[in-house]
Structure formats: C-alpha cells, structure tokens
Amino acid sequence: MASASLSTEEEKEVKGFLEYVNKIREREKAEPLTWNTAVKFLMARKFDKKRAIDLYINHEITRKKEELLHIDSNDELLLKEVATEKLTILPGRDKHGAAVALFTARLHQPRDSTHQIVLKGLLYQLDAALESKDTQRHGLVFIYDMTDSKYANFDYELCTKILSLLKGACPARLKKVLIVTAPLWFKAPFKILQLFVREKLRDRVYTISLQQLHLHIPNESLPQHLGGAIMNSHPAWMQICYKVSTKQSVDLDTYFFPCRNTRQGSVSQRSLSSEISDCMIISDIESEESKETISEKHSSEEKEKEEKMIIDQEKEVTVEKHDTCANGSIKRRHDSDVNNADDNKQQNSNCNDNINEDESDIPPKKRPSSTSTNIIEDTNHMNEVTGMTVEQLVKHLKKTRRKGLYTEYAHIKMEPPSGTFNISK
C-alpha cells in the first residue's frame, strides 16, 4: 500500500511495527517483513501497534503449528482442494465494503481431505483477497452455508481451527460469521463450539435462515443458489489467486465490485447467538432467537429464571388448604382474613362452591407432624382436592404484589429444613 494512503500517525505505527518485527525475524534468520505486509497487520488491528504485534506472533505460531508456512500454488493436493469450490471469495461486498468469503458445507468431505489442506486452501485465497486495500480496511464477512448438508459433512475440529485462524491469526478484520440454514443436529455441537472461541468472536457469530441472509449481505453480492444475482465466479477468482501467489501483477478492482445497495438498514447486534447466538440463535431451531447474540441469550435465560422463581413463589402461597371436600375451604396466611371472617362462615355441600380464601374459622389442614412450628415449612407433596380459582389468584397477587412475594420467599428460605431422607417436608 502506498504511503500516500496513510496518515502521518499511521505511517509512524507501521515503522514502529516493522522495527520490532524485523528484529524477531533477523534472529530467526528470516527475510525482513515488507511494508505492505506490515500494513495488513496494522489495518486488521486499527493501527494499534501492540495488538498488531500480538496478531503477527499468533499468525506465525499458527502457521508453524499447522505447517502452513509454505503454500505452493502448484501443489496437486491444494489444486484439488480449491477445485471443489467449497470455499471461495465472492466478487461482491457487503454494504460496508467488507469482502465476502463463502464456505459451502455440503461440498466438504472430511475423509477426502486433511485439516492442513483445507486451511492451506483458505489462506491461499485470503492472502489474495487481502491484497485489496478495501478488504484490508473494511474487513471480511464469512458465510458458512449449511444448506442440504449432512452430519457427515461437519468437522468440529476444523470449524474451531478456521474460526480461531480468522479471528486471532490472520491479518484480516473479521466482521461477522453467518451460519446459514443450520440443521437441527447442529445445535449441540454449536453450543460446545462456543466454549472454545473467544468471547468477542462469539458475539459476532449469527445463525440465520436463508431469508434473513439479505439483511446482512445485499442480494446483488450473493450467488444465485443463495438467492442472489452472481453467477459462478470461482474460476476467475482462482486465476487471481494464482497470480498473487506467483507474485504477478494483478488488478483486484477488476474482480471486486462495490455494493450499490446502501439503503438497507444495518443489522443490529441482536445473533446468537449469539448468538453466536446462544446465535445460539439458530433460526431453524429457536426461531426469533436466531437474531440474538450469545451474551443476550444469557440475559434472556436469567430473565426466564427470575420469572419462574416468581411463579414458584406464587405456588408456595397456596400450600395451606383444607383436606376435606365436605367443607372444601382454604385457610390462608394473610392479615386480611380477620376483616373478611364474617363473610366466610357460610358453607355449602358442593365442594367447588365452598372455596373461599378468606375464611378464618376453619380448622387447619391435617399434615404430617413436623419439628417446626412454621406451617409454611410443612410439605405440599400431598394430594390436593382443589386450589384457588383464577379470581382468587388475581386478588391475591394484587394484594401481595411482587414485594410481598419476595418477602414471603425470603422468609421461607430462612427456615431450617425439616424431614428425613425418606420423608420430605
């Protein structure tokens, strides 16, 4: 990248980065890093020199660990891998200018290739895409298309490696990962996969339906089999990758075209999800939850737990009920019982007609003996003939309100447990 396209402060960061990195390479007896390569790492970390150095170190460690230091464009295994078209870089961009990488899961056969070859095919194409100034500055969107894929096409370990490489070991700004039409069986491995990727990356993973894809990527930038307008561009892209790999001059502007659809609103961070997202946020499995990020799913789960606790508290309020259907009355624990006692003395032979939450002159329900004097502690694991009506429940909730329910619940929790292993209380 020419110096003219960088600000004075950015050039200063590039020089500092090169000075530090080339000292490391000199000790390792490697060739000095070029200016253009240094700019890629700094672009990927918004010209934060320290973060760019960390990215470079992770990049070198990953390439050495996976044996990806040397990628030969004439390697027969590599050529066979890229010919499957399971992975390609589309000529279109998203509305923010990010390049779009597409991985078609149904075309991947784990038995026919190794992780090393798949990762080489990925880097072979990413290295070419990152020669574009726009891709360096605006980043990359990764689409994992699971349409018509089977469990035999899925490789959990490979997915983990790809995600880790894209986010932490490749000089590219990973904007988001879009998992399209995830099948039902994908829910379990996806939840496990979340545990092995960085939190920031989990918040950028979305599982969406095919109909939702255009909310992230304009139709004009998508291939025809995903509802877009782009015809097969993979052969032309392979020619560009070969030229970049062999150090030939190539104009990437002849391949990439900008997005013309700028009127679409930006997609909110609701994925997961996360989900990521819990999102994950799988549209075929969790419907609208497919728009949530993983962090928002945790918040949603906490809210559900709170609501459930309130409902459980409401159920606890009804533990004191009469055990005979003859009088079928309820002895309640509220101060309002005394005020309404005169209206609650009339009884009827019909069980359902005699239920009244405010009667105060009915003897308490017979229960198993307890060492505690607090009747709230006694078991409610008994056959109940009847309960509160809807009107009684509404009246009780209006009278007690949330604060009262929390107070009752706190009181119950403070009571020591009673009963034995064989007899619950």
C-alpha positions as a Markdown table, in Angstrom:
| # | Residue | x | y | z |
|---|---|---|---|---|
| 1 | Met | 0.0 | 0.0 | 0.0 |
| 2 | Ala | 1.4 | 3.4 | -0.9 |
| 3 | Ser | 2.4 | 5.7 | 1.9 |
| 4 | Ala | 0.1 | 8.4 | 0.4 |
| 5 | Ser | -3.0 | 6.5 | 1.5 |
| 6 | Leu | -1.9 | 6.5 | 5.2 |
| 7 | Ser | -1.9 | 9.3 | 7.6 |
| 8 | Thr | 1.3 | 10.5 | 9.3 |
| 9 | Glu | 0.4 | 8.8 | 12.6 |
| 10 | Glu | -0.4 | 5.5 | 10.7 |
| 11 | Glu | 2.9 | 5.6 | 8.9 |
| 12 | Lys | 4.6 | 6.1 | 12.3 |
| 13 | Glu | 2.9 | 3.0 | 13.6 |
| 14 | Val | 3.9 | 1.0 | 10.6 |
| 15 | Lys | 7.6 | 1.9 | 11.0 |
| 16 | Gly | 7.5 | 1.0 | 14.7 |
| 17 | Phe | 5.8 | -2.3 | 13.9 |
| 18 | Leu | 8.4 | -3.1 | 11.2 |
| 19 | Glu | 11.3 | -2.2 | 13.6 |
| 20 | Tyr | 10.0 | -4.6 | 16.3 |
| 21 | Val | 9.0 | -7.5 | 14.0 |
| 22 | Asn | 12.1 | -7.4 | 11.8 |
| 23 | Lys | 14.3 | -7.8 | 14.9 |
| 24 | Ile | 12.5 | -11.0 | 15.6 |
| 25 | Arg | 12.8 | -12.2 | 12.0 |
| 26 | Glu | 16.5 | -11.3 | 12.0 |
| 27 | Arg | 17.1 | -13.6 | 15.0 |
| 28 | Glu | 15.2 | -16.3 | 13.2 |
| 29 | Lys | 17.3 | -15.7 | 10.0 |
| 30 | Ala | 14.2 | -14.9 | 8.0 |
| 31 | Glu | 13.7 | -12.2 | 5.4 |
| 32 | Pro | 12.5 | -8.8 | 6.6 |
| 33 | Leu | 8.8 | -8.2 | 6.5 |
| 34 | Thr | 7.7 | -5.9 | 3.7 |
| 35 | Trp | 5.9 | -2.6 | 4.2 |
| 36 | Asn | 2.7 | -3.8 | 2.5 |
| 37 | Thr | 2.5 | -6.9 | 4.7 |
| 38 | Ala | 3.0 | -4.8 | 7.8 |
| 39 | Val | 0.2 | -2.5 | 6.8 |
| 40 | Lys | -2.1 | -5.6 | 6.6 |
| 41 | Phe | -1.5 | -6.5 | 10.2 |
| 42 | Leu | -1.9 | -2.9 | 11.4 |
| 43 | Met | -5.1 | -2.5 | 9.4 |
| 44 | Ala | -6.5 | -5.6 | 11.0 |
| 45 | Arg | -6.0 | -4.1 | 14.4 |
| 46 | Lys | -6.9 | -0.5 | 13.6 |
| 47 | Phe | -3.2 | 0.7 | 13.8 |
| 48 | Asp | -2.8 | -0.4 | 17.4 |
| 49 | Lys | 0.8 | -1.5 | 17.3 |
| 50 | Lys | 0.8 | -3.7 | 20.3 |
| 51 | Arg | -2.3 | -5.6 | 19.1 |
| 52 | Ala | -0.8 | -5.9 | 15.6 |
| 53 | Ile | 2.4 | -7.4 | 17.1 |
| 54 | Asp | 0.3 | -9.9 | 19.0 |
| 55 | Leu | -1.6 | -10.8 | 15.9 |
| 56 | Tyr | 1.7 | -11.3 | 14.0 |
| 57 | Ile | 3.1 | -13.6 | 16.7 |
| 58 | Asn | -0.2 | -15.6 | 16.7 |
| 59 | His | -0.1 | -15.7 | 12.9 |
| 60 | Glu | 3.4 | -17.2 | 12.9 |
| 61 | Ile | 2.7 | -19.7 | 15.7 |
| 62 | Thr | -0.4 | -20.9 | 13.9 |
| 63 | Arg | 1.3 | -21.3 | 10.5 |
| 64 | Lys | 4.1 | -23.2 | 12.1 |
| 65 | Lys | 1.8 | -25.4 | 14.2 |
| 66 | Glu | -0.4 | -26.3 | 11.2 |
| 67 | Glu | 2.6 | -26.5 | 8.8 |
| 68 | Leu | 1.2 | -23.6 | 6.7 |
| 69 | Leu | 4.4 | -21.6 | 6.2 |
| 70 | His | 4.8 | -22.6 | 2.6 |
| 71 | Ile | 1.9 | -22.7 | 0.3 |
| 72 | Asp | 2.7 | -23.9 | -3.2 |
| 73 | Ser | 0.3 | -22.8 | -5.9 |
| 74 | Asn | 1.2 | -25.9 | -8.0 |
| 75 | Asp | 0.6 | -28.4 | -5.2 |
| 76 | Glu | -1.7 | -31.1 | -6.6 |
| 77 | Leu | -3.5 | -31.6 | -3.3 |
| 78 | Leu | -4.1 | -27.8 | -3.0 |
| 79 | Leu | -5.3 | -27.6 | -6.5 |
| 80 | Lys | -7.7 | -30.5 | -5.9 |
| 81 | Glu | -9.0 | -28.8 | -2.7 |
| 82 | Val | -9.7 | -25.4 | -4.3 |
| 83 | Ala | -11.3 | -27.1 | -7.3 |
| 84 | Thr | -14.1 | -28.4 | -5.1 |
| 85 | Glu | -15.3 | -24.8 | -4.8 |
| 86 | Lys | -16.3 | -25.5 | -1.2 |
| 87 | Leu | -14.6 | -22.2 | -0.3 |
| 88 | Thr | -14.5 | -19.1 | -2.5 |
| 89 | Ile | -14.3 | -15.3 | -2.2 |
| 90 | Leu | -17.3 | -13.6 | -3.9 |
| 91 | Pro | -16.8 | -10.6 | -6.1 |
| 92 | Gly | -19.5 | -8.6 | -4.3 |
| 93 | Arg | -19.1 | -6.9 | -1.0 |
| 94 | Asp | -21.5 | -6.0 | 1.9 |
| 95 | Lys | -22.9 | -2.5 | 2.2 |
| 96 | His | -19.9 | -1.5 | 4.4 |
| 97 | Gly | -17.3 | -2.6 | 1.9 |
| 98 | Ala | -16.3 | -5.9 | 3.5 |
| 99 | Ala | -15.3 | -8.8 | 1.3 |
| 100 | Val | -17.5 | -12.0 | 1.5 |
| 101 | Ala | -16.0 | -15.5 | 1.9 |
| 102 | Leu | -18.4 | -18.4 | 1.3 |
| 103 | Phe | -17.8 | -21.9 | 2.7 |
| 104 | Thr | -20.4 | -24.5 | 1.3 |
| 105 | Ala | -20.6 | -27.2 | 4.0 |
| 106 | Arg | -22.2 | -29.9 | 1.8 |
| 107 | Leu | -19.2 | -29.9 | -0.6 |
| 108 | His | -16.8 | -30.7 | 2.3 |
| 109 | Gln | -16.0 | -34.4 | 2.7 |
| 110 | Pro | -13.7 | -34.9 | 5.7 |
| 111 | Arg | -12.5 | -38.3 | 4.5 |
| 112 | Asp | -11.2 | -36.8 | 1.3 |
| 113 | Ser | -9.0 | -34.0 | 2.7 |
| 114 | Thr | -6.9 | -33.1 | 5.7 |
| 115 | His | -7.2 | -30.1 | 8.0 |
| 116 | Gln | -3.9 | -28.9 | 6.7 |
| 117 | Ile | -5.0 | -28.9 | 3.0 |
| 118 | Val | -8.3 | -27.2 | 3.9 |
| 119 | Leu | -6.5 | -24.5 | 5.9 |
| 120 | Lys | -4.0 | -24.0 | 3.1 |
| 121 | Gly | -6.9 | -23.5 | 0.6 |
| 122 | Leu | -8.3 | -20.9 | 3.0 |
| 123 | Leu | -5.1 | -19.0 | 3.4 |
| 124 | Tyr | -4.3 | -19.3 | -0.3 |
| 125 | Gln | -7.5 | -17.3 | -1.0 |
| 126 | Leu | -7.3 | -15.0 | 1.9 |
| 127 | Asp | -3.8 | -13.9 | 1.0 |
| 128 | Ala | -5.1 | -12.9 | -2.4 |
| 129 | Ala | -8.2 | -11.1 | -1.0 |
| 130 | Leu | -6.1 | -9.1 | 1.4 |
| 131 | Glu | -4.1 | -7.6 | -1.5 |
| 132 | Ser | -7.2 | -5.4 | -1.9 |
| 133 | Lys | -6.9 | -2.1 | 0.0 |
| 134 | Asp | -10.7 | -2.1 | 0.5 |
| 135 | Thr | -10.6 | -5.6 | 2.1 |
| 136 | Gln | -7.8 | -4.6 | 4.4 |
| 137 | Arg | -9.7 | -1.5 | 5.6 |
| 138 | His | -13.3 | -2.8 | 5.6 |
| 139 | Gly | -12.7 | -6.4 | 6.7 |
| 140 | Leu | -14.3 | -9.8 | 5.9 |
| 141 | Val | -17.6 | -11.5 | 6.3 |
| 142 | Phe | -17.5 | -15.3 | 6.5 |
| 143 | Ile | -20.6 | -17.2 | 5.4 |
| 144 | Tyr | -20.9 | -20.9 | 6.4 |
| 145 | Asp | -23.6 | -22.3 | 4.2 |
| 146 | Met | -25.1 | -25.4 | 5.7 |
| 147 | Thr | -27.9 | -25.8 | 3.2 |
| 148 | Asp | -28.6 | -29.5 | 2.4 |
| 149 | Ser | -25.5 | -30.5 | 4.5 |
| 150 | Lys | -25.4 | -33.7 | 6.5 |
| 151 | Tyr | -23.7 | -34.6 | 9.7 |
| 152 | Ala | -21.0 | -36.4 | 7.7 |
| 153 | Asn | -20.0 | -33.0 | 6.2 |
| 154 | Phe | -19.4 | -31.5 | 9.6 |
| 155 | Asp | -15.9 | -31.4 | 11.1 |
| 156 | Tyr | -16.0 | -29.9 | 14.6 |
| 157 | Glu | -12.2 | -29.6 | 15.0 |
| 158 | Leu | -11.8 | -28.0 | 11.6 |
| 159 | Cys | -14.5 | -25.4 | 12.4 |
| 160 | Thr | -12.7 | -24.5 | 15.6 |
| 161 | Lys | -9.4 | -24.1 | 13.7 |
| 162 | Ile | -11.0 | -21.9 | 11.0 |
| 163 | Leu | -12.7 | -19.6 | 13.5 |
| 164 | Ser | -9.5 | -19.3 | 15.6 |
| 165 | Leu | -7.4 | -18.6 | 12.5 |
| 166 | Leu | -9.8 | -16.0 | 11.1 |
| 167 | Lys | -10.1 | -14.0 | 14.3 |
| 168 | Gly | -6.7 | -14.4 | 16.0 |
| 169 | Ala | -4.1 | -15.5 | 13.5 |
| 170 | Cys | -5.0 | -13.8 | 10.2 |
| 171 | Pro | -4.3 | -10.2 | 9.2 |
| 172 | Ala | -8.0 | -9.5 | 8.4 |
| 173 | Arg | -10.8 | -7.8 | 10.2 |
| 174 | Leu | -13.4 | -10.5 | 10.7 |
| 175 | Lys | -16.7 | -8.5 | 10.8 |
| 176 | Lys | -19.1 | -11.4 | 11.4 |
| 177 | Val | -19.7 | -15.1 | 10.8 |
| 178 | Leu | -23.1 | -16.0 | 9.2 |
| 179 | Ile | -24.2 | -19.7 | 9.7 |
| 180 | Val | -27.0 | -20.1 | 7.1 |
| 181 | Thr | -29.8 | -22.7 | 7.5 |
| 182 | Ala | -28.2 | -24.7 | 10.3 |
| 183 | Pro | -29.9 | -28.1 | 10.7 |
| 184 | Leu | -31.4 | -29.4 | 13.9 |
| 185 | Trp | -28.4 | -31.6 | 14.8 |
| 186 | Phe | -26.1 | -28.6 | 14.7 |
| 187 | Lys | -27.5 | -27.1 | 17.9 |
| 188 | Ala | -25.5 | -29.4 | 20.2 |
| 189 | Pro | -22.0 | -29.1 | 18.6 |
| 190 | Phe | -22.5 | -25.4 | 18.1 |
| 191 | Lys | -23.1 | -24.9 | 21.9 |
| 192 | Ile | -19.9 | -26.8 | 22.5 |
| 193 | Leu | -18.0 | -24.8 | 19.8 |
| 194 | Gln | -18.8 | -21.6 | 21.7 |
| 195 | Leu | -16.7 | -22.7 | 24.6 |
| 196 | Phe | -13.6 | -22.9 | 22.5 |
| 197 | Val | -13.7 | -19.5 | 20.8 |
| 198 | Arg | -13.0 | -16.0 | 22.2 |
| 199 | Glu | -15.9 | -14.1 | 23.7 |
| 200 | Lys | -15.6 | -11.3 | 21.2 |
| 201 | Leu | -15.9 | -13.8 | 18.3 |
| 202 | Arg | -18.9 | -15.4 | 19.9 |
| 203 | Asp | -20.7 | -12.1 | 19.7 |
| 204 | Arg | -20.1 | -11.9 | 16.0 |
| 205 | Val | -21.5 | -15.3 | 15.1 |
| 206 | Tyr | -25.0 | -15.4 | 13.7 |
| 207 | Thr | -27.1 | -18.4 | 12.8 |
| 208 | Ile | -29.8 | -17.3 | 10.3 |
| 209 | Ser | -32.2 | -18.6 | 7.7 |
| 210 | Leu | -31.7 | -18.1 | 4.0 |
| 211 | Gln | -34.5 | -15.5 | 4.0 |
| 212 | Gln | -32.6 | -13.5 | 6.6 |
| 213 | Leu | -29.3 | -13.5 | 4.7 |
| 214 | His | -30.2 | -10.5 | 2.7 |
| 215 | Leu | -30.4 | -8.5 | 5.9 |
| 216 | His | -26.6 | -8.9 | 6.2 |
| 217 | Ile | -25.5 | -9.2 | 2.6 |
| 218 | Pro | -27.2 | -7.5 | -0.4 |
| 219 | Asn | -28.7 | -9.9 | -2.9 |
| 220 | Glu | -26.5 | -8.3 | -5.7 |
| 221 | Ser | -23.5 | -9.6 | -3.8 |
| 222 | Leu | -24.8 | -13.2 | -3.3 |
| 223 | Pro | -24.6 | -16.2 | -5.6 |
| 224 | Gln | -27.7 | -17.4 | -7.3 |
| 225 | His | -28.1 | -20.5 | -5.1 |
| 226 | Leu | -28.4 | -18.2 | -2.1 |
| 227 | Gly | -31.0 | -16.0 | -3.7 |
| 228 | Gly | -28.6 | -13.5 | -5.3 |
| 229 | Ala | -27.6 | -12.5 | -8.8 |
| 230 | Ile | -23.9 | -13.5 | -9.0 |
| 231 | Met | -23.1 | -16.4 | -11.4 |
| 232 | Asn | -20.3 | -18.8 | -10.7 |
| 233 | Ser | -17.1 | -16.6 | -10.3 |
| 234 | His | -14.8 | -19.2 | -8.8 |
| 235 | Pro | -12.7 | -20.0 | -11.9 |
| 236 | Ala | -11.9 | -16.3 | -12.4 |
| 237 | Trp | -11.1 | -16.0 | -8.7 |
| 238 | Met | -8.7 | -18.9 | -8.9 |
| 239 | Gln | -6.8 | -17.2 | -11.7 |
| 240 | Ile | -6.3 | -14.1 | -9.5 |
| 241 | Cys | -5.2 | -16.3 | -6.6 |
| 242 | Tyr | -2.6 | -17.9 | -8.8 |
| 243 | Lys | -1.2 | -14.6 | -10.0 |
| 244 | Val | -1.0 | -13.2 | -6.4 |
| 245 | Ser | 0.7 | -16.4 | -5.2 |
| 246 | Thr | 3.3 | -16.3 | -8.0 |
| 247 | Lys | 4.0 | -12.5 | -7.5 |
| 248 | Gln | 2.4 | -11.5 | -10.8 |
| 249 | Ser | 0.8 | -8.1 | -11.2 |
| 250 | Val | -3.0 | -8.2 | -10.8 |
| 251 | Asp | -5.7 | -5.6 | -10.5 |
| 252 | Leu | -8.2 | -6.8 | -7.9 |
| 253 | Asp | -10.6 | -3.9 | -8.8 |
| 254 | Thr | -11.4 | -5.9 | -12.0 |
| 255 | Tyr | -12.8 | -8.7 | -9.8 |
| 256 | Phe | -14.4 | -7.0 | -6.8 |
| 257 | Phe | -17.3 | -4.6 | -7.3 |
| 258 | Pro | -18.7 | -2.3 | -4.6 |
| 259 | Cys | -22.2 | -2.7 | -3.2 |
| 260 | Arg | -24.7 | -0.3 | -4.7 |
| 261 | Asn | -27.5 | -1.0 | -2.3 |
| 262 | Thr | -26.9 | 1.5 | 0.5 |
| 263 | Arg | -30.5 | 1.9 | 1.6 |
| 264 | Gln | -30.7 | -1.3 | 3.7 |
| 265 | Gly | -30.5 | -0.7 | 7.4 |
| 266 | Ser | -27.7 | -2.1 | 9.4 |
| 267 | Val | -28.3 | -5.3 | 11.2 |
| 268 | Ser | -28.5 | -4.9 | 14.9 |
| 269 | Gln | -26.4 | -6.9 | 17.4 |
| 270 | Arg | -29.3 | -9.0 | 18.4 |
| 271 | Ser | -27.1 | -13.4 | 16.8 |
| 272 | Leu | -26.6 | -15.9 | 18.7 |
| 273 | Ser | -26.0 | -16.5 | 19.5 |
| 274 | Ser | -25.3 | -15.4 | 19.5 |
| 275 | Glu | -25.8 | -15.6 | 19.4 |
| 276 | Ile | -23.3 | -16.7 | 18.0 |
| 277 | Ser | -26.2 | -16.8 | 19.0 |
| 278 | Asp | -26.7 | -18.7 | 22.2 |
| 279 | Cys | -26.7 | -17.2 | 17.7 |
| 280 | Met | -27.2 | -19.5 | 19.8 |
| 281 | Ile | -29.6 | -18.1 | 17.8 |
| 282 | Ile | -30.3 | -20.9 | 15.3 |
| 283 | Ser | -33.3 | -19.9 | 13.2 |
| 284 | Asp | -34.4 | -23.4 | 12.3 |
| 285 | Ile | -34.2 | -24.4 | 15.9 |
| 286 | Glu | -35.0 | -21.4 | 18.0 |
| 287 | Ser | -37.0 | -19.1 | 15.6 |
| 288 | Glu | -36.6 | -15.5 | 16.6 |
| 289 | Glu | -33.7 | -16.3 | 18.9 |
| 290 | Ser | -31.6 | -16.6 | 15.8 |
| 291 | Lys | -31.2 | -12.8 | 15.9 |
| 292 | Glu | -29.7 | -12.7 | 19.4 |
| 293 | Thr | -26.1 | -12.7 | 20.3 |
| 294 | Ile | -24.8 | -15.2 | 22.8 |
| 295 | Ser | -24.5 | -12.6 | 25.6 |
| 296 | Glu | -28.1 | -11.5 | 25.1 |
| 297 | Lys | -29.2 | -15.1 | 25.3 |
| 298 | His | -27.6 | -15.4 | 28.7 |
| 299 | Ser | -29.6 | -12.3 | 29.8 |
| 300 | Ser | -32.8 | -13.8 | 28.4 |
| 301 | Glu | -32.2 | -17.0 | 30.3 |
| 302 | Glu | -31.6 | -15.1 | 33.6 |
| 303 | Lys | -34.9 | -13.2 | 33.0 |
| 304 | Glu | -36.7 | -16.5 | 32.5 |
| 305 | Lys | -35.3 | -17.9 | 35.7 |
| 306 | Glu | -36.5 | -14.8 | 37.6 |
| 307 | Glu | -40.0 | -15.1 | 36.1 |
| 308 | Lys | -40.0 | -18.8 | 37.0 |
| 309 | Met | -39.0 | -18.0 | 40.6 |
| 310 | Ile | -41.9 | -15.6 | 40.9 |
| 311 | Ile | -44.3 | -18.2 | 39.7 |
| 312 | Asp | -42.9 | -20.7 | 42.2 |
| 313 | Gln | -43.4 | -18.2 | 44.9 |
| 314 | Glu | -47.0 | -17.8 | 43.9 |
| 315 | Lys | -47.4 | -21.5 | 44.2 |
| 316 | Glu | -46.0 | -21.5 | 47.7 |
| 317 | Val | -48.7 | -19.1 | 48.8 |
| 318 | Thr | -51.3 | -21.9 | 48.3 |
| 319 | Val | -49.8 | -24.5 | 50.5 |
| 320 | Glu | -52.4 | -24.1 | 53.2 |
| 321 | Lys | -55.6 | -25.7 | 52.0 |
| 322 | His | -58.3 | -27.8 | 53.7 |
| 323 | Asp | -58.0 | -31.6 | 53.1 |
| 324 | Thr | -61.7 | -32.4 | 53.1 |
| 325 | Cys | -64.1 | -31.8 | 50.2 |
| 326 | Ala | -67.0 | -31.5 | 52.6 |
| 327 | Asn | -66.2 | -28.0 | 53.6 |
| 328 | Gly | -63.6 | -27.5 | 50.8 |
| 329 | Ser | -62.4 | -24.3 | 52.3 |
| 330 | Ile | -58.9 | -22.7 | 52.4 |
| 331 | Lys | -57.1 | -21.4 | 55.3 |
| 332 | Arg | -54.8 | -18.5 | 54.1 |
| 333 | Arg | -51.8 | -16.8 | 55.7 |
| 334 | His | -52.9 | -13.2 | 55.3 |
| 335 | Asp | -53.9 | -10.4 | 57.7 |
| 336 | Ser | -57.0 | -9.7 | 55.6 |
| 337 | Asp | -58.5 | -12.9 | 56.8 |
| 338 | Val | -59.8 | -11.3 | 60.0 |
| 339 | Asn | -61.6 | -8.5 | 58.2 |
| 340 | Asn | -63.5 | -10.9 | 55.9 |
| 341 | Ala | -64.2 | -13.6 | 58.5 |
| 342 | Asp | -67.9 | -12.8 | 58.8 |
| 343 | Asp | -68.4 | -13.4 | 55.1 |
| 344 | Asn | -66.6 | -16.7 | 55.1 |
| 345 | Lys | -68.6 | -18.7 | 57.6 |
| 346 | Gln | -71.3 | -19.8 | 55.2 |
| 347 | Gln | -70.7 | -23.4 | 53.9 |
| 348 | Asn | -72.2 | -25.4 | 51.1 |
| 349 | Ser | -72.3 | -29.1 | 50.5 |
| 350 | Asn | -70.9 | -28.5 | 47.0 |
| 351 | Cys | -67.0 | -28.6 | 47.2 |
| 352 | Asn | -66.4 | -26.1 | 44.4 |
| 353 | Asp | -69.0 | -23.6 | 45.8 |
| 354 | Asn | -67.4 | -23.5 | 49.2 |
| 355 | Ile | -63.8 | -22.5 | 48.2 |
| 356 | Asn | -63.1 | -19.2 | 49.9 |
| 357 | Glu | -59.7 | -17.9 | 50.6 |
| 358 | Asp | -60.7 | -15.5 | 53.4 |
| 359 | Glu | -62.4 | -18.0 | 55.9 |
| 360 | Ser | -60.8 | -17.7 | 59.3 |
| 361 | Asp | -62.9 | -20.1 | 61.4 |
| 362 | Ile | -62.0 | -23.3 | 59.6 |
| 363 | Pro | -59.6 | -25.7 | 61.4 |
| 364 | Pro | -56.1 | -26.0 | 59.8 |
| 365 | Lys | -55.4 | -28.8 | 57.4 |
| 366 | Lys | -54.1 | -32.0 | 58.9 |
| 367 | Arg | -50.5 | -32.6 | 58.0 |
| 368 | Pro | -47.7 | -34.9 | 59.0 |
| 369 | Ser | -46.0 | -34.0 | 62.2 |
| 370 | Ser | -43.2 | -31.5 | 62.0 |
| 371 | Thr | -40.5 | -30.4 | 64.3 |
| 372 | Ser | -41.1 | -26.8 | 63.1 |
| 373 | Thr | -43.8 | -24.6 | 64.3 |
| 374 | Asn | -44.0 | -22.8 | 61.0 |
| 375 | Ile | -46.7 | -24.3 | 58.8 |
| 376 | Ile | -45.1 | -22.9 | 55.7 |
| 377 | Glu | -42.3 | -25.4 | 56.2 |
| 378 | Asp | -44.7 | -28.4 | 56.0 |
| 379 | Thr | -44.7 | -30.5 | 52.9 |
| 380 | Asn | -47.0 | -29.7 | 50.0 |
| 381 | His | -46.4 | -33.1 | 48.4 |
| 382 | Met | -49.9 | -34.2 | 49.3 |
| 383 | Asn | -53.0 | -34.9 | 47.2 |
| 384 | Glu | -54.9 | -31.6 | 46.8 |
| 385 | Val | -58.6 | -31.8 | 46.1 |
| 386 | Thr | -58.8 | -28.2 | 44.8 |
| 387 | Gly | -57.0 | -25.0 | 44.6 |
| 388 | Met | -57.6 | -21.3 | 44.1 |
| 389 | Thr | -59.8 | -20.1 | 41.3 |
| 390 | Val | -58.5 | -17.6 | 38.8 |
| 391 | Glu | -60.3 | -14.7 | 40.5 |
| 392 | Gln | -58.8 | -15.7 | 43.9 |
| 393 | Leu | -55.3 | -15.9 | 42.4 |
| 394 | Val | -55.7 | -12.4 | 40.8 |
| 395 | Lys | -57.0 | -10.9 | 44.0 |
| 396 | His | -54.1 | -12.4 | 46.0 |
| 397 | Leu | -51.5 | -11.2 | 43.6 |
| 398 | Lys | -53.0 | -7.7 | 43.6 |
| 399 | Lys | -52.9 | -7.7 | 47.4 |
| 400 | Thr | -49.5 | -9.2 | 47.9 |
| 401 | Arg | -47.6 | -7.7 | 44.9 |
| 402 | Arg | -44.1 | -8.6 | 44.0 |
| 403 | Lys | -42.5 | -7.2 | 47.1 |
| 404 | Gly | -44.7 | -9.3 | 49.3 |
| 405 | Leu | -43.9 | -12.4 | 47.4 |
| 406 | Tyr | -40.2 | -11.8 | 47.7 |
| 407 | Thr | -40.7 | -11.2 | 51.4 |
| 408 | Glu | -42.5 | -14.5 | 51.8 |
| 409 | Tyr | -40.0 | -16.3 | 49.8 |
| 410 | Ala | -37.1 | -14.9 | 51.8 |
| 411 | His | -38.8 | -15.9 | 55.0 |
| 412 | Ile | -39.3 | -19.5 | 53.7 |
| 413 | Lys | -35.6 | -19.7 | 52.7 |
| 414 | Met | -34.5 | -18.7 | 56.2 |
| 415 | Glu | -36.4 | -21.5 | 57.9 |
| 416 | Pro | -34.3 | -24.6 | 58.7 |
| 417 | Pro | -35.1 | -27.7 | 56.6 |
| 418 | Ser | -37.2 | -30.5 | 58.2 |
| 419 | Gly | -37.8 | -34.1 | 57.4 |
| 420 | Thr | -35.6 | -37.0 | 56.7 |
| 421 | Phe | -34.0 | -38.7 | 53.7 |
| 422 | Asn | -37.1 | -40.9 | 53.4 |
| 423 | Ile | -39.8 | -38.3 | 54.3 |
| 424 | Ser | -39.6 | -35.0 | 52.5 |
| 425 | Lys | -41.0 | -31.9 | 54.2 |
